[in-house]
Amino acid sequence: MDTSVLIVFALVYLGMIIGEIPGLALDRTGVALLGAIALVALGDVPVSRAWSAVDMPTLFLLFGLMVLSAQLRLGGFYTQLTRRLVAVHLGAPGLLALVVAAAGLLSAVLTNDIVCLAMAPVLIEGCARRRIAPLPFLLALACAANVGSAATLIGNPQNILVGQSLKLSFSRFLLEAGVPALLGLAATWAIIAWQFRGRWEAETSLPKIQAPEFNRWQSAKGLFVAAALMLAFLFLPDLPREAVALSYAGLLLLSRRMASREMLSLVDWQLLVLFAGLFIVNHALQESGAMVMALDALRARGVDPASPGWLFTLSVVLSNVVSNVPATMLLLPSATHSHAGPILALSSTLAGNLFIVGSIANLIVVAQAKALGVVIDYRAHARTGVPVTLATLAIAAGWLWAIG
């Protein structure tokens, strides 16, 4: 066993836990990249093996979906949709239901992080105009984006990773994960509506936001591609999903109006680099034999990560310790059960609502709100996030047990 591999792995996942390396200006992406560089520099992972360790189909699929989200964002689709939702003549509970439904549905088809990034500022603006408190709607946006994204294999990065690694059927996964996701959205609405009953009204200053102007043609083009992607994934399962996504991304980049540099500037390159770094670090650990020894030690103590119950439990715990993408990468070698894909995807995604740091979507909403004068601290989030997480995990566990 290579001691240097174990040291690098431990330092990288320590960085995943605390979000940085103390004393250095390195975030999780920087930590993962530095770990991969160290393994190559030390000779533990030759350059040729480093390239082969990176799952390029997963990165290609992620990139293609990011370009699609960039098209809709620059076309003003998210801005227009959010403003129309807030303008509907409904009471606060009804508006909350619309926000939950829209965030959940969009996040199932598009990446949930972009949905939160684009909708949060406009939602705050709309709440200020209607003189209602933005907090419950922002919490609903973050929670619903996470829950809705669990329904499909393209809703979030960890689901994409699970689907690509385990070669899962898009339509079968939708049938297995769609029901608990829908029930989870209903539970999210019910919990938040009950928590904020009688406390909807609030006077807040009207924020000045910078949002793209609505362009009917560019938005329609993005929606057409999104629909075409979903149809291809559902009814043409033999086509590689990454090739389909890249092809449509290429079509979107062929534009007379939108500069490619603008669209590419909205691609989350940080996430792509994080994936690449973790692929290399985890590959080195598996090659060293340490992962097999760790799994054998766990089984000797009655903990079998391959069993459905333990896989679900470990995924929930690790997702709140090291974040859901690193947790999913760690547990994928144990995903051998016939329902391991939905188990791993649902548990890691739904666990993200527990605390603010549990998912990038939460952090995006909190950051966007803070920039416009709305503070969401750990306590405020936990009061909603904890019951939403427990309820949705219970729903998912019950459903998976029923179909298993």
Secondary structure, 3 states (H helix, E strand, C coil): CCHHHHHHHHHHHHHHHHCCCCCCCCCHHHHHHHHHHHHHHCCCCCHHHHHHHCCHHHHHHHHHHHHHHHHHHHCCHHHHHHHHHHHCCCCHHHHHHHHHHHHHHHHHHCCHHHHHHHHHHHHHHHHHHHCECCHHHHHHHHHHHHHHHCCCCCCCHHHHHHHHHHCCCHHHHHHHHHHHHHHHHHHHHHHHHHHCCCCCECCCCCCCCCCCCCCHHHHHHHHHHHHHHHHHHHHCCCCCHHHHHHHHHHHHHCCCCCCHHHHHHCCCHHHHHHHHHHHHHHHHHHHHCHHHHHHHHHHHCCCCCCCHHHHHHHHHHHHCCCCHHHHHHHHHHHCCCCCHHHHHHHHHHHHHHCCHHHCHHHHHHHHHHHHCCCCCCHHHHHHHHHHHHHHHHHHHHHHHHHHC
